[in-house]
């Protein structure tokens, strides 16, 4: 019989790419949204897999909703990709961010403990949990967490919930500490997509200025379709472990901007304005992950680096 996977947050970037990957591997794929009847599931449609995914409504903040859904679907694997996903927006919506990430994860774990079925859980954590690790330092699985945003605080809480349930109750649950990973499926509110769309409009003659915040931050940017493969690999192991998923290379946001404008034949200096109102209340100046453990134990290694990611986004490649 085919394995059955439940993707919480299937309508997002990662959820759509993961659904595509699992379908290619022969899974029966179920995906949740808070209101499946009202959701457009546009990313699933862009990837051509919407008709192959069984979608249903589920609220991760509602224990009864989670219990009913998992009881009915009886999945072999659950991928928790739901919750508020924007670091910047989390400063404006800290309570919603905490509830959708931390409480949602706790409900999944409690339902798994209650049902006592051989279900495996992947939890989407984040490299943001490590905070500002210092220039040139690569965060690994033993690096101390020092979250610097409501988003990162919620992700860190969910990470430790997963670790606790794994150790206390023997549940197969693990977290992927994913650093930034992008694609054309990113919403326009994300700075990477904002940059790409503006560069394309300006190249087409819009005459606008792109207004950005701090260009001096450094991030480890990867390609989202590669990162969902790491999620799947984590649930195929004999032992549940947490992994840092990253490229191991960090670039400044200025370098990202430069690459994007260069790919459309423009000098970014002529089209970009820095405005301090877009600076965050607290900011990670340097972030980079060490994917060595993922390579050794999962056989996973990123093939795309930042320039490749920018190129694919400019060309709108939804590979």
N, C-alpha and C positions, 0 to 999 in steps of 0.2 A: 504494500500500500504506500501511496505517496505520503511524505511528511506534510504536516499541516502547520503553517506559520501564521501568527497574528501580529500585524504591524500596527502599533499604536502611533497615530500621526502619519498615516500613509499618504496624506495629501501634500506633505512638505517635500523639499528637495531630496533629503535622504530617504524618506519613505518611498518615494516614487522609484528612485534608482534601486533600492533594495527589493521592492516588489518585482521589478524587471529581472533582477539577478536571480531571485528565488524561483520565479516562473521558469526561467531558462534551465534551472536545476531540477525541475520537475515537481516543485512544491505545489500544494493547494494553498493559495494565498488569500488571507482575509485581512481587511484593513479597516481601521476605525477612524471616525471623525466625530466631533461633538454632535453634529447634526448632518448625517450622511445624505439626507434628502435635500438639504439646502447647499451642500458643498458642491463645487463644480468639478473637483478632482482634475483640474486642468493639467497638472504635471503628469498624472497617469495617462491622460489622453495624448499629451505631447510625445510620450514615450511609446504610445501605441499598445498599452497594456490594460487600459481601463476595463475593457469587456472581460478580461481574464481574472480580475480581482473581485472577490465578494466583499462589498463594502457594507458597513453597519454603523449605527450610532452608539457611542459609548462616551461617558464622561468619566475621566480618570479621577476627578475629585469626589465622585459619588461611589462609595464602596459597593452599594447594591448593584449599580450599573456595571461595575467591573466584574463582580461575582457572577451576575447573570450572563454576561457576554462570554467570559472564559468558560463557564460551565457548559454553555450551549455549543461553543466552537470546539472545545477540548483540543487546544493546539499542542503540538510537540515543542514548538519554540515560540517565544514572545519577544518582540523587539520593541522596546520602549523608546520611541523617538518623539513623543508628544511633548507639549508644553511650550511656554513662551520662549522663543529662540533668539531674541535680539538682546545683546548686551546693553546697547544704548537705550532701548525702550524699557529695560528693567529698572533704570533709575526713575522713570516716570510711573511705572506700574510694579513696585516692589512686592506688594501683597499678592497680586495675581501671579506674578512670576514665581514666588515661593510656593503658592498653593498648587499651581499647575505642574511644577517640577517635583518638589519634595513630597507633598501630600499624594500626588498621583503615583509616584514610585512606591511609596509606602502601601498604598492600596493594592497595587499589583503584588507586592511581596506577601501581604497579609492573605490575599485570596489564594496565592500559591500554597501558603502554609495551611490554610483552612481546607483546601481541596485535597492536598497531599497526593498530587499526581506527578508523574515524572516529566514535568515541564521544565524547560530551560529558558532562562531570562537573560536577554542582553539589555543593558541600561546605557543610554547615551549620556556619558559624562563629557567633560570638556577640559582642554588645556588651560582654560581661564581659571580653573581652580588653583593653579600654582601661583598666580599673581605675578608680580614683577621679579623674575628670578635673577636678573642682572645680565648685562650684555655679555654675549659669548657663552653663556651657560645653557646646557640642554637639559630640560626636565625629564626625569625618568620615573619609573614606578615607585621609587623610594623618596622622591623629592617632597619636601614638606609643602602642604597646601596653605596658601595665604590669599584667599579670595578677596578681590577688590571691587566687586560690583554685586548688586542684588542677584543677578543671574548666576554669578560664580558661587555665591554663598548657597543658593538653592541647589546648584549642581553638586557642590561639596557635601551638603547634607544628604542628598540622594545617594551619592557614592558611598558614604559611610553606612547608610541604611542597608544597601546591598551587601556590603562587606559583613555587617552584623548578622543579617539573616543567613548568609552563606555559612558563617562560622557557628552560629547558635543553633540553627535548625537543619543544616546539611542541604539547603536548597542550592541547586545549580543556578547560580546567578553571578554575573560578572559585569564590569563596567569598562567601556572604552573611553579613555581620556583622549578624545579627538581634538587636535589642533585645527585651526581654520581650514575649511575645505569648501571649495566654490564650484559653481557651474552656471550655465545659462538659466537653470531653474531657480536660482536665488531670487527672493522677492526684491523689488526695487528699493526697499528701505535699507538694505544692506549696502555698506559703503562700496564694496567691490562692484556690485551691479550698478550702483549709482554712477560710478566712474565710467564704466563701460558704456552705459546708455548715453551719458553726456558726451563722451568722446565721439561716439557714432553720430549723434545729432549735430555736434559742432563741425565734424568733417563733412556733413551734408549741407552745411551752410546756415545753421540756426543762429549763429552770432552771439550765443549766450556765454556767460561765465559759469564755470563749475565752482561752487562754493563748498569748501571742505574744512574740516577741523585740523587736528594735529597731524602733520605729515611726517613727523620724526619718530613715530611709533614703528616698531619692527614686529613682524608676524611671520609665522611658519604657515605658508599657504599651500594647500594640496588640492587635488582633483576629486570631487565628491564620489564619482562612480568607483574609484579605487578604494575609497574608505569604507563603502558599504560591504565590499568583499571581505575586509578585515572583520567587520561585525559578524558576518556569517562564519568565518573561520574560528572565531572565538567560541562559538557554540558547538563546534565540532570536536573540541578537545575532550580528553578524558577527565581533565581537572579544570574546574572553573577558576580563572585568574583574570585580574585586571591588566589592561595593556595600554600603553601610550601609543597612539597612532598619529604619525606625523611624517614629514619629509626629512627632517633633520637639517633643513636650511631655512634661514630667516632673512627677510627682505624688509626694507622700510616701506611705509605707505607711499612715500615720495617715489621710490623705485617702481612700485606698482603703477602709480599714475603715469610716470614717464614711459613705461612699457606700453600702457594702453594707448597713449597718444601717439607714440612712435609707430605703433601698428596701423594707425589710420593716417600716417604721414604728417603729423603735427608736432610742434614743440609745445609741451604742456605749459611752459612758463607764460605763454601768451594767452592762456585760456583758463587758468586756475587761480582762485582767490582763497586765501586762508582767513577764516573768520573764527575768532575765539569763542563765539557763542555756541559753536559746534564742538568745543572741547568738553570732555566728560568730567564730572565732579572728581573722579579718581581714575587714573589711567595706567594701564600696563605699558611701560615703555619698550620692553623687549620680551618677546615670547618665542620659544623654540623647543621642539620636542625631540627626545632621543628614541628612535624606533627600533633600537637594537634588539630588545627582547621580542618584539613582534616578528622580526626577521628570523631570530633563532628558533622560536617556538611555533610560530604560525606559518613561517615561510612567506611572510608578507613584506613587500618593500614598495614604496611609492615610485612610480615611473615618471610622473609629471612633477615638475617644479613650477615656481611662480610664473616665469615667462611662458611656459606651455599652457598653464591655466588661463592666462590673459588671452593668449592666441585663440584658444578654444571658445572663450566667452565672446571675443570680438567676432569670430566667425559663426557664433551661435550654434556650436556643435553640441548636441545633446546625446553624446555617445552613451 
